[in-house]
């Protein structure tokens, strides 16, 4: 028999239950977590032996969703789950980011966390269950872990904060964020919003904290019930490092000077030169014992870390010479690529995004086949590419978890202002190619992506900009702290917090925050958000100086999409017998035409001329003849008393011989020939619905119109 241990905790309007002892007992830790009809099995395993000492934690998270969890079979040719979907990668990152800082580098073993969704009621989101289950599995395992962590989703719906909203509630929310933290405070926030205020964002985070604390307490209770004894950390032999003092005294002024050289490449070169100088001077000391070279390199890192943090905290000067609230120089350019639908180059300091927008048709929509519900389509996507040349390196061009995560954040930031499909029936793809990188290329993608959308003529509601913020603290209770605007790569590495805020002038649309310290006070959070708002407004002003609003129309190179409605009794006429009429329209115009059962017509033309021709042909079919209007028709038949002329598809009228000229006409063929295209005026529709046309009246009216236009041009 299995000895099952179980702990439950309130979450939203249900109970989150952790169980262990029945499933996956050979793993270092395994937890079966379920909430209502959704369930996740989370396991953690580690390598048998420690590797050599390393300066990072070799942990990997592989969140995966099984189609059987929702009673579904995978679509496509292969009927088994394949490579991770974007959603699975994004959730893996949500789990990894708050947990990774709590593992010990000294453990030295590979760690793999595998949360698997095994049941989904398609009502309650499994990602939150997975984050908590993963933490609980590690907490009760024998792997050293300075946790637990917990996570909740918070939505703002009708002015109320809702904990753990359902799939159905999330689309109606003004704010949707995932908040993770420990007993001590918040460590990660990620989500999107519909232009919420900084105060509303702070309120959502505050609402999450009590729930996070309770879930952490439940995991601690689980550890007391069945937690394993932790494995030992690597025993690192203590060495005599007194020799480093002399090296530090000599190196400090050299490294301090090099740390403030302007320009990333120049700064790195200066630091490399300083390191080389020191190692050459103390070559005999360093080579005296094995391992000293690594200890000296570690000393260099610690010195740079302390020099830069001290300068920011006490002098207010950053590594590139900026003040703490100062944003790097920004330049924007739009329309630089001649054959694309929309393009923009956004440069902020040494970070640069080339953003390109492409407009497509309904056939270009992204299909999502997942366990959340029925197959869904998206007509807006943003893809982010980070080639190695952006940081001056060689490497493979790949799309990894970083690219997917950064692209998702930028897409979420812009989604709030992209028009709905019924207002703008295009499929929109934005690609951000990072040309240079030194700090927050994802936020550069937001800014560049926004400009490229406007350049393509996408009628976004408002421009969006993004900024990355940092934090440097000192003291056990963070008595001294400085919030940094527009952080560099080095400041991200040496700082205590990295958070990105994107939004319009009226509110936040996307938010991502990672905290490396144990909790951040509301005071710090409030200051950081308000400082970010000031920076966002500054960036928006520069963007709007370049392009204040979307182009009036989409690019001439983009496909032209026209939509309109026809009456139910006209649908058959547009389609024709066996689709003959609509096929003829497609062949003649070169455009694709779709008509729904409700009469909604969608025309997709390769260009504007093609789409307009298709619309003209359809309108001619559904149009009712109007007395007094001049039509451009075709002579179909000639008889002794006149000519039958087709003025609309399938609609002919008679032009009597007396209406061909002011003078008497003996023979109709003296004026008209069969197949000839002519303008005629509809002068009457008799009681039997017959159309009476006049050739001479059309000539007279056209002549009057030409004379009036000539007169008006003369007056001008």
MIDO-300759 format. One line per 10 residues: number of its first residue (from 1); their letters; for each residue y, z, x of C-alpha. Coordinates in nm, 2 decimals, padded with zeros to 4 digits. Example, Ala and Ser with C-alpha at 12.3 -4.5 7.8 and 13.67 -1.06 7.14 Angstrom:
1	as	-00.45:00.78:01.23  -00.11:00.71:01.37 $
REM end
This chain:
1	xxxxxxxxxx	00.00:00.00:00.00  00.36:-00.06:00.10  00.60:00.22:00.15  00.92:00.08:00.01  01.25:00.24:00.07  01.53:00.16:-00.16  01.91:00.23:-00.19  02.15:00.10:-00.44  02.53:00.09:-00.47  02.77:-00.02:-00.75 $
11	xxxxxxxxxx	02.92:-00.36:-00.69  03.15:-00.52:-00.95  02.97:-00.48:-01.29  02.62:-00.44:-01.14  02.42:-00.28:-00.87  02.35:-00.41:-00.52  02.00:-00.30:-00.41  01.87:-00.28:-00.06  01.49:-00.26:-00.01  01.27:-00.26:00.30 $
21	xxxxxxxxxx	00.90:-00.19:00.38  00.73:-00.47:00.19  00.85:-00.80:00.33  00.87:-00.94:00.69  00.75:-00.62:00.85  00.70:-00.78:01.19  01.07:-00.84:01.23  01.28:-00.58:01.42  01.46:-00.53:01.09  01.42:-00.68:00.74 $
31	xxxxxxxxxx	01.59:-00.61:00.41  01.54:-00.76:00.06  01.87:-00.73:-00.11  01.93:-00.83:-00.47  02.21:-00.83:-00.72  02.13:-00.92:-01.08  01.94:-01.25:-01.06  02.03:-01.34:-00.70  01.84:-01.22:-00.40  01.84:-01.26:-00.02 $
41	xxxxxxxxxx	01.58:-01.17:00.25  01.76:-01.09:00.57  01.57:-01.04:00.90  01.68:-00.97:01.26  01.48:-01.02:01.58  01.56:-00.98:01.94  01.41:-01.10:02.27  01.14:-00.89:02.44  01.32:-00.84:02.77  01.68:-00.82:02.87 $
51	xxxxxxxxxx	01.82:-01.11:03.07  02.06:-01.09:03.36  02.39:-00.91:03.27  02.61:-01.14:03.07  02.97:-01.11:02.95  02.89:-01.21:02.59  02.65:-01.12:02.31  02.38:-01.39:02.26  02.36:-01.36:01.88  02.30:-01.64:01.63 $
61	xxxxxxxxxx	02.32:-01.63:01.25  02.11:-01.88:01.05  02.20:-01.84:00.68  01.99:-02.07:00.47  01.95:-02.15:00.10  01.62:-02.25:-00.05  01.63:-02.49:-00.34  01.35:-02.31:-00.51  01.58:-02.01:-00.54  01.75:-02.19:-00.83 $
71	xxxxxxxxxx	01.44:-02.37:-00.96  01.53:-02.70:-00.80  01.37:-02.96:-00.57  01.58:-03.11:-00.29  01.73:-03.45:-00.37  01.69:-03.76:-00.15  01.38:-03.91:00.02  01.27:-03.60:00.20  01.17:-03.32:-00.05  01.23:-03.03:00.19 $
81	xxxxxxxxxx	01.53:-02.85:00.32  01.68:-03.03:00.62  01.96:-02.95:00.86  02.21:-02.68:00.76  02.46:-02.79:00.50  02.83:-02.72:00.56  02.82:-02.43:00.31  02.53:-02.27:00.50  02.73:-02.31:00.83  03.04:-02.16:00.68 $
91	xxxxxxxxxx	02.85:-01.85:00.54  02.68:-01.81:00.88  03.03:-01.79:01.04  03.13:-01.53:00.77  02.84:-01.31:00.88  02.88:-01.37:01.25  03.25:-01.29:01.28  03.26:-00.93:01.16  02.92:-00.84:01.32  02.95:-00.99:01.66 $
101	xxxxxxxxxx	03.20:-00.75:01.81  02.98:-00.45:01.71  02.68:-00.55:01.93  02.66:-00.43:02.29  02.68:-00.67:02.58  02.48:-00.43:02.78  02.18:-00.49:02.54  02.13:-00.82:02.72  01.88:-00.97:02.48  01.90:-01.27:02.25 $
111	xxxxxxxxxx	01.95:-01.16:01.88  01.88:-01.38:01.58  01.98:-01.30:01.22  01.83:-01.50:00.94  01.95:-01.44:00.59  01.75:-01.65:00.34  01.85:-01.70:-00.03  01.53:-01.68:-00.22  01.66:-01.63:-00.57  01.98:-01.76:-00.73 $
121	xxxxxxxxxx	02.09:-01.71:-01.10  02.37:-01.96:-01.04  02.61:-01.69:-01.17  02.65:-01.45:-00.88  02.74:-01.57:-00.54  02.46:-01.51:-00.28  02.69:-01.52:00.03  02.82:-01.17:-00.03  02.46:-01.04:-00.08  02.37:-01.22:00.25 $
131	xxxxxxxxxx	02.65:-01.06:00.46  02.55:-00.71:00.34  02.18:-00.77:00.37  02.22:-00.90:00.73  02.42:-00.59:00.83  02.16:-00.36:00.66  01.87:-00.53:00.84  02.04:-00.48:01.18  02.14:-00.12:01.09  01.78:-00.01:01.02 $
141	xxxxxxxxxx	01.64:-00.21:01.31  01.59:-00.09:01.67  01.87:-00.31:01.79  02.18:-00.12:01.91  02.46:-00.18:01.67  02.80:-00.01:01.62  02.79:-00.08:01.25  02.73:-00.11:00.96  02.97:-00.36:00.82  03.01:-00.46:00.45 $
151	xxxxxxxxxx	03.17:-00.74:00.26  03.30:-00.81:-00.09  03.47:-01.10:-00.26  03.80:-01.03:-00.44  03.96:-01.26:-00.70  04.30:-01.23:-00.87  04.24:-01.34:-01.23  04.52:-01.30:-01.49  04.70:-01.05:-01.27  04.39:-00.83:-01.22 $
161	xxxxxxxxxx	04.18:-00.79:-00.91  03.81:-00.86:-00.98  03.55:-00.74:-00.74  03.25:-00.98:-00.69  03.36:-01.25:-00.94  03.10:-01.50:-01.07  03.08:-01.87:-00.99  03.24:-01.94:-01.33  03.53:-01.70:-01.27  03.62:-01.82:-00.92 $
171	xxxxxxxxxx	03.78:-02.16:-01.02  04.02:-01.97:-01.26  04.13:-01.73:-00.99  04.48:-01.74:-00.83  04.33:-01.58:-00.52  03.97:-01.59:-00.38  03.90:-01.40:-00.06  03.60:-01.25:00.12  03.69:-00.92:00.29  03.46:-00.75:00.55 $
181	xxxxxxxxxx	03.50:-00.42:00.73  03.34:-00.10:00.85  03.38:00.26:00.75  03.70:00.27:00.95  03.88:-00.04:00.81  03.90:-00.41:00.75  03.78:-00.64:01.03  03.78:-00.99:00.86  03.94:-01.17:00.57  03.90:-01.53:00.47 $
191	xxxxxxxxxx	03.99:-01.72:00.16  04.22:-01.94:-00.04  04.49:-01.90:-00.30  04.72:-02.08:-00.53  05.05:-01.98:-00.37  05.02:-01.61:-00.40  05.27:-01.37:-00.25  05.22:-01.15:00.06  05.21:-00.84:-00.16  04.93:-00.99:-00.38 $
201	xxxxxxxxxx	04.73:-01.06:-00.07  04.78:-00.71:00.06  04.68:-00.58:-00.28  04.35:-00.77:-00.27  04.26:-00.63:00.07  04.34:-00.28:-00.04  04.12:-00.33:-00.35  03.83:-00.43:-00.13  03.84:-00.13:00.11  03.69:00.14:-00.12 $
211	xxxxxxxxxx	03.40:-00.09:-00.22  03.33:-00.18:00.15  03.32:00.19:00.24  03.06:00.26:-00.04  02.84:-00.03:00.08  02.86:00.10:00.44  02.76:00.44:00.32  02.46:00.30:00.14  02.35:00.12:00.46  02.39:00.44:00.66 $
221	xxxxxxxxxx	02.18:00.62:00.40  01.91:00.35:00.44  01.92:00.40:00.82  01.86:00.78:00.76  01.56:00.70:00.53  01.38:00.44:00.75  01.59:00.34:01.06  01.41:00.28:01.38  01.49:00.44:01.71  01.73:00.22:01.90 $
231	xxxxxxxxxx	01.62:00.02:02.20  01.78:00.12:02.53  02.08:-00.06:02.68  02.05:-00.22:03.02  02.08:00.04:03.30  02.35:-00.10:03.53  02.34:00.06:03.87  02.67:00.22:03.95  02.82:00.08:04.27  03.09:00.19:04.50 $
241	xxxxxxxxxx	03.39:-00.01:04.40  03.65:00.17:04.60  03.69:-00.15:04.80  03.86:-00.31:04.50  04.17:-00.09:04.53  04.30:-00.26:04.84  04.22:-00.60:04.69  04.40:-00.51:04.36  04.71:-00.39:04.55  04.73:-00.73:04.73 $
251	xxxxxxxxxx	04.64:-00.95:04.44  04.85:-00.78:04.17  05.19:-00.95:04.25  05.03:-01.28:04.31  04.85:-01.28:03.98  05.15:-01.15:03.79  05.37:-01.43:03.92  05.10:-01.69:03.84  05.05:-01.55:03.49  05.40:-01.65:03.38 $
261	xxxxxxxxxx	05.41:-02.01:03.52  05.52:-02.25:03.24  05.27:-02.49:03.11  04.89:-02.43:03.05  04.77:-02.66:03.33  05.03:-02.54:03.58  04.95:-02.18:03.49  04.58:-02.22:03.53  04.63:-02.40:03.86  04.86:-02.12:03.98 $
271	xxxxxxxxxx	04.60:-01.85:03.89  04.33:-02.05:04.06  04.54:-02.07:04.37  04.61:-01.69:04.36  04.23:-01.62:04.32  04.15:-01.85:04.61  04.42:-01.68:04.83  04.28:-01.33:04.76  03.92:-01.43:04.82  04.00:-01.60:05.14 $
281	xxxxxxxxxx	04.19:-01.30:05.27  03.92:-01.06:05.18  03.62:-01.29:05.25  03.45:-01.04:05.49  03.48:-00.75:05.24  03.36:-00.96:04.95  03.06:-01.11:05.14  02.95:-00.76:05.27  02.74:-00.69:04.96  02.57:-00.91:04.70 $
291	xxxxxxxxxx	02.74:-00.91:04.37  03.09:-00.84:04.50  03.21:-01.19:04.42  03.15:-01.13:04.05  03.31:-00.79:04.06  03.63:-00.94:04.21  03.63:-01.21:03.95  03.61:-00.94:03.68  03.89:-00.75:03.85  04.11:-01.07:03.82 $
301	xxxxxxxxxx	04.03:-01.09:03.45  04.12:-00.73:03.39  04.45:-00.76:03.58  04.55:-01.07:03.38  04.46:-00.89:03.06  04.66:-00.58:03.15  04.96:-00.77:03.29  05.01:-00.99:02.99  04.96:-00.71:02.73  05.20:-00.48:02.92 $
311	xxxxxxxxxx	05.46:-00.76:02.94  05.44:-00.82:02.56  05.44:-00.45:02.46  05.72:-00.33:02.69  05.92:-00.64:02.78  05.87:-00.85:02.47  05.79:-01.15:02.70  05.49:-01.37:02.66  05.29:-01.57:02.91  05.49:-01.88:02.84 $
321	xxxxxxxxxx	05.82:-01.70:02.85  05.87:-01.69:02.47  05.99:-01.39:02.27  05.73:-01.24:02.03  05.86:-01.41:01.72  05.95:-01.74:01.88  05.76:-02.05:01.79  05.70:-02.33:02.03  05.89:-02.66:02.01  05.77:-02.88:01.73 $
331	xxxxxxxxxx	05.79:-03.25:01.69  05.67:-03.46:01.39  05.61:-03.83:01.35  05.48:-04.02:01.05  05.36:-04.38:00.99  05.27:-04.44:01.36  04.93:-04.61:01.29  05.00:-04.96:01.15  04.67:-05.02:00.96  04.60:-04.68:00.81 $
341	xxxxxxxxxx	04.70:-04.56:00.46  04.89:-04.26:00.60  04.93:-04.11:00.95  05.11:-03.83:01.12  05.14:-03.68:01.47  05.22:-03.31:01.47  05.29:-03.15:01.81  05.36:-02.77:01.86  05.39:-02.68:02.22  05.06:-02.79:02.39 $
351	xxxxxxxxxx	04.87:-02.83:02.06  04.87:-03.17:01.89  04.70:-03.31:01.58  04.68:-03.68:01.50  04.61:-03.67:01.12  04.51:-03.97:00.92  04.47:-04.01:00.55  04.25:-04.27:00.38  04.25:-04.34:00.01  03.93:-04.45:-00.16 $
361	xxxxxxxxxx	03.77:-04.50:-00.50  03.53:-04.30:-00.70  03.24:-04.45:-00.50  03.37:-04.26:-00.20  03.35:-03.91:-00.35  03.16:-03.65:-00.16  02.83:-03.54:-00.34  02.72:-03.18:-00.31  02.36:-03.10:-00.39  02.32:-02.72:-00.36 $
371	xxxxxxxxxx	02.17:-02.43:-00.54  02.50:-02.32:-00.70  02.45:-02.54:-01.01  02.44:-02.90:-01.10  02.53:-03.17:-00.85  02.90:-03.18:-00.80  03.15:-03.43:-00.66  03.47:-03.38:-00.46  03.75:-03.63:-00.43  03.93:-03.45:-00.15 $
381	xxxxxxxxxx	03.79:-03.37:00.20  03.93:-03.28:00.54  03.74:-03.34:00.86  03.84:-03.18:01.19  03.74:-03.32:01.53  03.78:-03.13:01.86  03.70:-03.37:02.14  03.66:-03.23:02.49  03.95:-03.43:02.63  04.19:-03.21:02.41 $
391	xxxxxxxxxx	04.15:-02.94:02.67  04.11:-03.17:02.97  03.73:-03.15:03.00  03.43:-03.37:02.99  03.16:-03.32:02.72  02.97:-03.45:02.43  03.15:-03.56:02.11  02.98:-03.34:01.85  03.05:-03.18:01.52  02.95:-02.81:01.55 $
401	xxxxxxxxxx	03.01:-02.50:01.36  03.36:-02.46:01.50  03.47:-02.81:01.37  03.32:-02.74:01.03  03.49:-02.40:01.01  03.83:-02.51:01.12  03.81:-02.82:00.89  03.72:-02.60:00.59  04.01:-02.37:00.65  04.26:-02.66:00.67 $
411	xxxxxxxxxx	04.11:-02.83:00.36  04.14:-02.50:00.17  04.51:-02.48:00.27  04.59:-02.82:00.13  04.36:-02.82:-00.17  04.61:-02.61:-00.37  04.88:-02.89:-00.36  04.66:-03.20:-00.39  04.69:-03.36:-00.74  04.39:-03.34:-00.97 $
421	xxxxxxxxxx	04.18:-03.65:-01.02  04.31:-03.72:-01.37  04.67:-03.74:-01.22  04.58:-03.93:-00.91  04.24:-04.10:-00.94  04.18:-04.16:-00.57  03.93:-04.01:-00.33  04.13:-03.86:-00.04  03.99:-03.81:00.31  04.21:-03.65:00.58 $
431	xxxxxxxxxx	04.08:-03.65:00.94  04.25:-03.43:01.20  04.19:-03.56:01.56  04.29:-03.28:01.80  04.46:-03.46:02.09  04.57:-03.14:02.28  04.48:-02.78:02.23  04.64:-02.45:02.33  04.63:-02.23:02.03  04.56:-02.28:01.66 $
441	xxxxxxxxxx	04.46:-02.64:01.63  04.34:-02.56:01.27  04.70:-02.48:01.17  04.83:-02.79:01.34  04.57:-02.98:01.13  04.72:-02.83:00.81  05.07:-02.94:00.91  04.97:-03.29:01.04  04.73:-03.33:00.74  05.02:-03.25:00.49 $
451	xxxxxxxxxx	05.25:-03.50:00.66  04.98:-03.77:00.66  04.91:-03.71:00.29  05.28:-03.76:00.21  05.30:-04.07:00.43  05.00:-04.21:00.23  05.19:-04.16:-00.10  04.97:-03.88:-00.23  05.19:-03.69:-00.47  05.13:-03.34:-00.34 $
461	xxxxxxxxxx	05.32:-03.07:-00.53  05.47:-02.91:-00.23  05.45:-02.94:00.15  05.22:-02.69:00.33  05.24:-02.55:00.68  05.03:-02.31:00.87  05.08:-02.06:01.16  04.85:-01.84:01.37  04.95:-01.48:01.44  04.83:-01.23:01.70 $
471	xxxxxxxxxx	04.85:-00.86:01.76  04.88:-00.63:02.07  04.83:-00.26:02.03  04.83:00.05:02.24  04.72:00.41:02.17  04.44:00.56:01.97  04.64:00.53:01.64  04.82:00.21:01.75  05.14:00.41:01.81  05.28:00.10:01.98 $
481	xxxxxxxxxx	05.21:-00.25:01.86  05.36:-00.60:01.87  05.29:-00.88:01.63  05.30:-01.23:01.79  05.40:-01.55:01.61  05.23:-01.88:01.70  04.98:-01.75:01.95  04.85:-01.94:02.26  04.48:-01.96:02.36  04.53:-01.68:02.61 $
491	xxxxxxxxxx	04.69:-01.45:02.35  04.40:-01.51:02.11  04.16:-01.40:02.39  04.35:-01.09:02.50  04.49:-00.98:02.17  04.35:-00.74:01.90  04.38:-00.97:01.60  04.38:-01.34:01.52  04.49:-01.44:01.18  04.60:-01.77:01.03 $
501	xxxxxxxxxx	04.82:-01.80:00.73  04.90:-02.13:00.55  05.11:-02.19:00.25  05.41:-02.35:00.08  05.76:-02.21:00.06  05.65:-02.02:-00.25  05.32:-01.86:-00.14  05.00:-01.85:00.05  04.72:-02.11:00.00  04.48:-02.01:00.28 $
511	xxxxxxxxxx	04.42:-01.71:00.49  04.18:-01.62:00.78  04.19:-01.30:00.98  03.96:-01.15:01.25  04.04:-00.80:01.38  03.89:-00.68:01.71  03.99:-00.32:01.67  03.87:-00.06:01.42  04.09:-00.12:01.13  04.46:-00.22:01.09 $
521	xxxxxxxxxx	04.71:-00.01:00.91  04.89:-00.14:00.60  05.21:-00.12:00.79  05.08:-00.36:01.06  04.94:-00.60:00.80  05.26:-00.61:00.60  05.47:-00.68:00.91  05.23:-00.95:01.03  05.23:-01.13:00.69  05.61:-01.11:00.66 $
531	xxxxxxxxxx	05.66:-01.24:01.01  05.41:-01.52:00.94  05.61:-01.61:00.63  05.93:-01.65:00.85  05.74:-01.87:01.09  05.59:-02.08:00.81  05.94:-02.14:00.67  06.06:-02.25:01.01  05.78:-02.50:01.05  05.82:-02.63:00.69 $
541	xxxxxxxxxx	06.19:-02.70:00.76  06.11:-02.92:01.06  05.83:-03.10:00.87  06.07:-03.17:00.58  06.33:-03.31:00.82  06.07:-03.57:00.91  05.95:-03.65:00.56  06.09:-03.45:00.28  05.86:-03.58:00.00  05.57:-03.81:-00.06 $
551	xxxxxxxxxx	05.63:-04.18:-00.04  05.71:-04.33:-00.38  05.39:-04.53:-00.39  05.06:-04.55:-00.20  05.03:-04.78:00.10  05.00:-05.16:00.03  04.68:-05.14:00.24  04.52:-04.88:00.01  04.31:-04.98:-00.28  04.50:-05.00:-00.60 $
561	xxxxxxxxxx	04.36:-04.78:-00.89  04.49:-04.83:-01.24  04.37:-04.63:-01.54  04.45:-04.67:-01.91  04.29:-04.63:-02.25  04.18:-04.89:-02.50  04.10:-04.83:-02.87  03.74:-04.79:-02.96  03.73:-05.11:-03.16  03.85:-05.31:-02.85 $
571	xxxxxxxxxx	03.58:-05.18:-02.61  03.33:-05.44:-02.72  03.58:-05.72:-02.67  03.66:-05.61:-02.32  03.29:-05.59:-02.23  03.18:-05.91:-02.41  02.83:-06.01:-02.52  02.59:-05.90:-02.25  02.89:-05.80:-02.03  03.00:-06.16:-02.00 $
581	xxxxxxxxxx	03.37:-06.09:-02.05  03.40:-05.80:-01.81  03.20:-05.99:-01.54  03.44:-06.28:-01.58  03.74:-06.04:-01.53  03.58:-05.90:-01.21  03.51:-06.25:-01.08  03.85:-06.38:-01.15  04.05:-06.08:-01.02  03.83:-05.96:-00.74 $
591	xxxxxxxxxx	03.87:-05.60:-00.87  03.60:-05.36:-00.99  03.64:-05.26:-01.35  03.46:-04.97:-01.53  03.50:-04.88:-01.90  03.37:-04.56:-02.04  03.24:-04.50:-02.39  03.56:-04.32:-02.48  03.77:-04.63:-02.39  03.89:-04.50:-02.05 $
601	xxxxxxxxxx	03.94:-04.81:-01.82  03.94:-04.77:-01.44  04.04:-05.06:-01.23  03.97:-05.05:-00.85  04.14:-05.34:-00.67  04.13:-05.42:-00.30  04.51:-05.44:-00.32  04.78:-05.42:-00.58  04.77:-05.79:-00.68  04.40:-05.78:-00.75 $
611	xxxxxxxxxx	04.42:-05.47:-00.97  04.72:-05.60:-01.16  04.54:-05.93:-01.23  04.25:-05.74:-01.38  04.48:-05.53:-01.59  04.66:-05.84:-01.71  04.33:-06.00:-01.82  04.22:-05.69:-02.00  04.56:-05.64:-02.17  04.54:-06.01:-02.29 $
621	xxxxxxxxxx	04.21:-05.93:-02.46  04.33:-05.62:-02.64  04.68:-05.73:-02.71  04.77:-05.83:-03.06  04.99:-06.14:-03.10  05.36:-06.06:-03.16  05.59:-06.28:-03.35  05.90:-06.39:-03.15  05.72:-06.34:-02.81  05.68:-06.62:-02.56 $
631	xxxxxxxxxx	05.33:-06.67:-02.43  05.20:-06.87:-02.14  04.91:-07.06:-02.29  04.66:-07.34:-02.23  04.62:-07.65:-02.44  04.27:-07.65:-02.57  04.26:-07.94:-02.83  04.49:-08.22:-02.93  04.49:-08.35:-03.29  04.70:-08.60:-03.47 $
641	xxxxxxxxxx	04.93:-08.34:-03.62  04.97:-08.11:-03.32  04.79:-07.91:-03.04  04.58:-07.60:-03.05  04.70:-07.37:-02.76  04.52:-07.05:-02.65  04.79:-06.78:-02.59  04.55:-06.49:-02.54  04.18:-06.49:-02.46  04.00:-06.60:-02.78 $
651	xxxxxxxxxx	04.33:-06.64:-02.97  04.45:-06.99:-03.04  04.75:-07.11:-03.25  04.87:-07.44:-03.37  05.18:-07.60:-03.23  05.27:-07.86:-03.50  05.39:-08.20:-03.38  05.73:-08.12:-03.53  05.77:-07.82:-03.29  05.72:-08.02:-02.97 $
661	xxxxxxxxxx	06.08:-08.16:-02.94  06.41:-08.18:-03.13  06.35:-08.55:-03.15  06.08:-08.71:-03.35  05.75:-08.73:-03.16  05.51:-09.01:-03.26  05.21:-08.91:-03.04  05.13:-08.55:-02.93  04.99:-08.67:-02.60  05.34:-08.80:-02.51 $
671	xxxxxxxxxx	05.44:-08.43:-02.46  05.12:-08.23:-02.40  04.79:-08.30:-02.23  04.46:-08.11:-02.28  04.42:-07.84:-02.02  04.79:-07.82:-01.96  04.95:-07.47:-01.92  05.27:-07.43:-02.12  05.51:-07.17:-02.26  05.51:-07.14:-02.64 $
681	xxxxxxxxxx	05.68:-06.91:-02.88  05.49:-06.74:-03.16  05.71:-06.81:-03.46  05.48:-06.70:-03.75  05.15:-06.55:-03.85  05.05:-06.66:-04.20  04.87:-06.47:-04.47  04.54:-06.59:-04.33  04.62:-06.47:-03.98  04.68:-06.82:-03.84 $
691	xxxxxxxxxx	04.92:-06.84:-03.55  05.20:-07.09:-03.57  05.36:-07.18:-03.23  05.66:-07.37:-03.11  05.69:-07.55:-02.78  06.06:-07.65:-02.82  06.17:-07.30:-02.92  06.01:-07.16:-02.60  06.20:-07.42:-02.39  06.53:-07.33:-02.56 $
701	xxxxxxxxxx	06.48:-06.96:-02.51  06.38:-07.00:-02.15  06.68:-07.22:-02.08  06.92:-06.96:-02.24  06.76:-06.68:-02.02  06.81:-06.89:-01.70  07.17:-06.96:-01.79  07.24:-06.59:-01.85  07.08:-06.49:-01.52  07.29:-06.75:-01.34 $
711	xxxxxx	07.60:-06.63:-01.50  07.53:-06.27:-01.41  07.46:-06.36:-01.05  07.79:-06.54:-01.04  07.98:-06.23:-01.18  07.81:-06.02:-00.91 $
REM end
